[in-house]
């Protein structure tokens, strides 16, 4: 799974416990943005925030599955109705059916000007406006990649092996 996925899932599980404790009086939705330009494996790893085999108040948004606003809003509404709250893990590269990233559709629209990051506040604003609920959001960004405290022995061995290989390639003049 890797440290980034473990960190994201752990962070979301902790945020979900907090959200569940205040959903009756305050926040109904928490949106957590994770890295994932073309693939949503980190967002998908957040599925581990729920106990194995259990359904729950969690949605995972990944670039591999096109974002459909009406379907998304209905899914959030259903989770709030059933559980009282909803948590969402969203990969930064989540796309619309036409291939544009959600941030591009809501952004400046300049061709070739790709903005990564910023999907969590965009989704939070959409939910506030459409569902009239209190929403909090967070962007893990660099902290998920730097979560060294969750690295396994294999993670550390692979990181050192890649570093050694890069150093050897540089010394040999093959730094490309």
C-alpha positions in Angstrom: 0.0 0.0 0.0 2.8 2.4 0.7 3.2 5.2 3.3 1.1 7.7 1.3 -1.9 5.4 1.1 -1.6 4.3 4.8 -1.2 7.9 5.9 -4.3 9.0 3.9 -6.4 6.2 5.1 -5.3 6.7 8.7 -5.9 10.5 8.5 -9.4 9.9 7.0 -10.3 7.4 9.6 -9.4 9.9 12.4 -11.2 12.7 10.7 -14.3 10.4 10.3 -14.3 9.7 14.0 -14.3 13.5 14.7 -16.9 14.1 12.1 -19.2 11.5 13.5 -18.9 13.1 16.9 -20.2 16.5 15.8 -22.5 15.7 12.9 -25.6 16.2 14.9 -24.7 19.8 15.8 -22.3 21.0 13.2 -20.4 19.7 10.2 -22.1 17.1 8.0 -19.4 16.6 5.3 -15.6 16.3 5.3 -13.7 16.4 2.0 -10.1 15.3 2.0 -8.0 15.9 -1.2 -5.1 13.6 -1.9 -2.5 13.4 -4.7 -3.5 11.5 -7.8 -3.2 13.2 -11.1 -4.0 10.3 -13.4 -4.7 7.4 -11.0 -6.6 7.3 -7.8 -4.8 4.6 -5.8 -4.3 6.9 -2.8 -7.9 8.0 -2.8 -8.9 4.3 -3.2 -6.7 3.4 -0.3 -8.9 5.6 1.8 -11.5 2.9 1.6 -9.5 1.2 4.3 -10.8 3.9 6.7 -13.9 1.7 7.0 -13.9 -1.6 8.7 -13.5 -4.5 6.2 -16.7 -5.6 4.6 -18.8 -2.6 6.0 -20.7 0.0 4.0 -20.5 3.4 5.4 -20.6 7.2 5.0 -17.6 7.3 2.7 -17.2 8.3 -0.9 -14.1 7.8 -3.0 -13.5 10.0 -6.1 -10.8 8.9 -8.5 -9.7 10.0 -12.0 -10.5 6.6 -13.4 -14.3 7.2 -12.8 -15.8 10.3 -14.4 -17.3 12.8 -12.0 -21.0 13.3 -12.5 -22.4 16.1 -10.4 -26.0 14.9 -10.0 -24.9 11.4 -9.1 -22.4 12.7 -6.6 -24.8 15.0 -4.9 -27.4 12.2 -4.7 -24.7 9.9 -3.1 -23.7 12.5 -0.5 -27.4 13.3 0.3 -28.1 9.5 0.7 -25.2 9.1 3.1 -26.2 12.1 5.2 -29.8 10.7 5.3 -28.6 7.2 6.4 -25.6 8.0 8.7 -26.0 11.7 9.5 -22.7 12.6 7.8 -20.4 11.9 4.8 -16.7 11.7 4.3 -15.1 12.1 0.9 -11.6 11.2 -0.3 -10.9 12.9 -3.7 -7.9 12.5 -6.0 -6.7 15.9 -7.3 -7.1 14.7 -10.9 -10.8 13.7 -10.8 -12.2 14.3 -14.3 -15.5 15.1 -16.0 -16.8 12.9 -18.9 -15.3 15.3 -21.4 -11.8 14.7 -20.0 -11.3 18.0 -18.2 -10.3 17.9 -14.7 -12.9 19.2 -12.3 -10.5 22.0 -11.3 -10.2 23.0 -15.0 -13.9 23.1 -15.4 -14.1 25.5 -12.5 -10.9 27.3 -13.2 -9.6 29.7 -15.7 -10.2 27.5 -18.8 -6.9 28.4 -20.4 -5.9 25.4 -22.6 -2.7 23.8 -21.4 -2.9 25.5 -18.0 -3.3 22.5 -15.8 -4.0 23.3 -12.1 -3.5 20.4 -9.8 -4.8 20.8 -6.3 -7.8 22.8 -5.3 -10.5 20.2 -5.9 -11.4 19.8 -2.2 -12.5 23.5 -1.8 -14.3 23.3 -5.1 -16.3 20.2 -4.0 -16.9 21.7 -0.6 -18.4 24.9 -2.1 -20.5 22.7 -4.4 -21.9 20.8 -1.4 -22.5 23.9 0.7 -24.5 25.6 -2.2 -26.4 22.5 -3.3 -27.1 20.7 -0.1 -27.0 23.7 2.4 -24.8 21.8 4.8 -21.6 22.7 6.7 -18.6 21.3 5.0 -14.9 21.1 6.1 -12.1 20.3 3.7 -8.4 19.5 3.9 -5.6 18.9 1.4 -2.9 16.4 2.4 -0.5 17.3 -0.4 3.1 17.0 0.8 2.4 15.6 4.2 1.1 12.4 2.7 4.2 11.9 0.7 6.5 12.7 3.6 4.7 10.4 6.1 8.0 8.6 7.0 6.6 7.3 10.3 4.4 4.9 8.4 7.0 3.5 6.0 7.5 -0.2 6.1 10.8 -2.0 5.9 10.2 -2.7 2.2 9.4 1.0 1.6 12.7 2.0 3.2 14.7 -0.6 1.3 13.2 0.4 -2.0 13.8 4.1 -1.4 17.5 3.5 -0.6 17.8 1.2 -3.6 16.4 3.9 -5.9 18.7 6.5 -4.4 21.8 4.2 -4.8 20.9 3.5 -8.4 20.4 7.2 -9.2 23.8 8.1 -7.6 25.5 5.3 -9.6 23.9 6.5 -12.8 25.0 10.1 -12.1 28.6 9.0 -11.4 28.6 6.9 -14.6 27.4 10.0 -16.6 23.9 8.5 -17.3 22.0 11.1 -15.2 19.2 11.3 -17.8 
